Amino acid sequence: MEDGARHAGFSIVDLETVARDVTEFYEPLADEKDIVLSFACAGAPPFAMNGDSSLLFEAIGNLVDNAIKFTPRAAG
């Protein structure tokens, strides 16, 4: 039952859009540590999959947040 509930909110999600949104969201945090955070996407769009955009944002965001937290401040 739980698995069915998770899939109920799924729709076609553009991963490029989600990743760009995550990048924009975390840029200020990266800037505070003098870390350059950028996003590049290779290949031909759309980069779509069936999923939940909020959960994908959270998952990618957790990866980016951890990368920023554990990357030393830029030397300057």
Backbone as CSV, one residue per row, in Angstrom:
resi,resn,N_x,N_y,N_z,CA_x,CA_y,CA_z,C_x,C_y,C_z
1,MET,0.817,-1.192,0.000,0.000,0.000,0.000,0.858,1.252,0.000
2,GLU,1.907,1.251,0.800,2.748,2.437,0.879,3.380,2.744,-0.470
3,ASP,3.851,1.707,-1.169,4.465,1.906,-2.480,3.473,2.530,-3.449
4,GLY,2.230,2.102,-3.413,1.200,2.681,-4.274,0.950,4.136,-3.952
5,ALA,0.994,4.494,-2.685,0.787,5.880,-2.272,1.913,6.762,-2.774
6,ARG,3.116,6.261,-2.759,4.255,7.042,-3.255,4.111,7.335,-4.742
7,HIS,3.691,6.357,-5.493,3.578,6.521,-6.932,2.364,7.354,-7.340
8,ALA,1.416,7.528,-6.435,0.197,8.274,-6.763,0.513,9.720,-7.143
9,GLY,1.557,10.308,-6.556,1.921,11.693,-6.847,2.892,11.839,-8.001
10,PHE,3.208,10.751,-8.673,4.173,10.800,-9.766,3.549,11.398,-11.020
11,SER,4.383,12.112,-11.749,4.013,12.647,-13.058,5.306,12.772,-13.860
12,ILE,5.199,13.182,-15.086,6.405,13.378,-15.893,7.110,14.632,-15.395
13,VAL,8.386,14.469,-15.028,9.187,15.552,-14.459,10.396,15.789,-15.346
14,ASP,10.694,17.050,-15.616,11.887,17.419,-16.385,13.055,17.557,-15.413
15,LEU,13.984,16.611,-15.451,15.110,16.608,-14.522,16.007,17.827,-14.689
16,GLU,16.114,18.341,-15.900,16.935,19.534,-16.113,16.357,20.709,-15.322
17,THR,15.056,20.864,-15.354,14.407,21.947,-14.617,14.619,21.796,-13.123
18,VAL,14.455,20.583,-12.621,14.646,20.337,-11.193,16.092,20.643,-10.800
19,ALA,17.050,20.175,-11.580,18.462,20.405,-11.262,18.803,21.892,-11.325
20,ARG,18.256,22.615,-12.293,18.488,24.067,-12.362,17.888,24.766,-11.146
21,ASP,16.709,24.347,-10.737,16.071,24.934,-9.555,16.909,24.680,-8.300
22,VAL,17.443,23.482,-8.169,18.301,23.160,-7.027,19.542,24.050,-7.053
23,THR,20.149,24.192,-8.214,21.345,25.020,-8.344,21.054,26.454,-7.916
24,GLU,19.960,27.009,-8.408,19.596,28.380,-8.041,19.330,28.496,-6.542
25,PHE,18.690,27.502,-5.964,18.365,27.520,-4.546,19.626,27.506,-3.677
26,TYR,20.631,26.708,-4.076,21.829,26.538,-3.251,22.966,27.492,-3.602
27,GLU,22.830,28.294,-4.645,23.892,29.230,-5.007,24.279,30.172,-3.868
28,PRO,23.324,30.762,-3.148,23.726,31.663,-2.054,24.556,30.962,-0.970
29,LEU,24.214,29.723,-0.643,24.979,28.973,0.346,26.398,28.716,-0.159
30,ALA,26.519,28.357,-1.421,27.838,28.130,-2.016,28.635,29.430,-2.041
31,ASP,27.991,30.531,-2.395,28.663,31.836,-2.440,29.241,32.210,-1.081
32,GLU,28.529,31.873,-0.003,29.016,32.181,1.348,30.363,31.524,1.623
33,LYS,30.618,30.391,0.982,31.885,29.677,1.168,32.845,29.914,0.003
34,ASP,32.520,30.886,-0.836,33.338,31.178,-2.022,33.484,29.971,-2.933
35,ILE,32.425,29.192,-3.029,32.377,28.023,-3.909,31.526,28.402,-5.124
36,VAL,32.044,28.098,-6.291,31.282,28.349,-7.517,30.392,27.141,-7.765
37,LEU,29.095,27.375,-7.787,28.126,26.315,-8.057,27.509,26.603,-9.407
38,SER,27.666,25.668,-10.325,27.105,25.876,-11.661,26.421,24.596,-12.125
39,PHE,25.626,24.743,-13.156,24.898,23.613,-13.711,25.085,23.603,-15.217
40,ALA,25.384,22.446,-15.763,25.488,22.276,-17.212,24.797,20.974,-17.572
41,CYS,24.143,20.974,-18.694,23.405,19.792,-19.114,23.793,19.467,-20.557
42,ALA,24.287,18.260,-20.773,24.688,17.843,-22.110,23.641,16.901,-22.690
43,GLY,23.551,16.901,-23.969,22.598,16.019,-24.623,21.385,16.778,-25.101
44,ALA,20.470,16.058,-25.648,19.275,16.680,-26.216,18.101,16.556,-25.254
45,PRO,17.498,17.684,-24.880,16.317,17.616,-24.014,15.137,17.024,-24.758
46,PRO,14.119,16.604,-24.116,13.878,16.743,-22.681,14.505,15.613,-21.894
47,PHE,14.825,15.910,-20.654,15.367,14.925,-19.728,14.250,14.594,-18.746
48,ALA,13.298,13.822,-19.200,12.082,13.586,-18.434,12.041,12.170,-17.878
49,MET,11.347,12.076,-16.745,11.120,10.773,-16.135,9.834,10.849,-15.324
50,ASN,9.308,9.717,-14.990,8.122,9.645,-14.156,8.577,9.723,-12.703
51,GLY,8.108,10.733,-11.967,8.530,10.875,-10.579,7.794,11.996,-9.889
52,ASP,8.239,12.324,-8.704,7.670,13.401,-7.902,8.701,14.529,-7.865
53,SER,8.372,15.677,-8.417,9.344,16.763,-8.532,9.832,17.234,-7.167
54,SER,8.972,17.241,-6.170,9.390,17.665,-4.827,10.402,16.691,-4.224
55,LEU,10.141,15.400,-4.385,11.076,14.401,-3.860,12.398,14.433,-4.615
56,LEU,12.344,14.629,-5.925,13.578,14.722,-6.709,14.369,15.966,-6.321
57,PHE,13.677,17.095,-6.107,14.347,18.319,-5.661,15.040,18.064,-4.335
58,GLU,14.346,17.395,-3.424,14.908,17.105,-2.103,16.129,16.190,-2.213
59,ALA,16.042,15.162,-3.044,17.153,14.211,-3.190,18.382,14.886,-3.798
60,ILE,18.186,15.626,-4.882,19.314,16.322,-5.518,19.825,17.410,-4.585
61,GLY,18.896,18.100,-3.925,19.281,19.142,-2.987,20.136,18.611,-1.845
62,ASN,19.809,17.432,-1.329,20.616,16.827,-0.264,22.044,16.567,-0.737
63,LEU,22.191,16.102,-1.964,23.531,15.857,-2.513,24.315,17.156,-2.635
64,VAL,23.667,18.187,-3.155,24.333,19.478,-3.340,24.661,20.094,-1.977
65,ASP,23.711,20.044,-1.053,23.934,20.596,0.283,25.130,19.933,0.950
66,ASN,25.209,18.609,0.877,26.351,17.901,1.464,27.655,18.257,0.766
67,ALA,27.613,18.396,-0.537,28.826,18.774,-1.268,29.317,20.146,-0.817
68,ILE,28.392,21.072,-0.625,28.779,22.410,-0.175,29.308,22.357,1.259
69,LYS,28.620,21.640,2.128,29.037,21.544,3.533,30.440,20.969,3.689
70,PHE,30.745,19.957,2.882,32.001,19.237,3.069,33.109,19.641,2.106
71,THR,32.861,20.682,1.320,33.909,21.233,0.468,34.569,22.367,1.239
72,PRO,35.896,22.324,1.370,36.569,23.399,2.098,36.335,24.753,1.428
73,ARG,36.353,25.794,2.253,36.219,27.163,1.739,37.345,27.398,0.724
74,ALA,37.013,28.084,-0.361,37.994,28.374,-1.397,39.128,29.217,-0.816
75,ALA,40.343,28.894,-1.228,41.504,29.659,-0.753,41.509,31.010,-1.449
76,GLY,41.791,32.021,-0.741,41.779,33.324,-1.374,42.548,34.261,-0.643
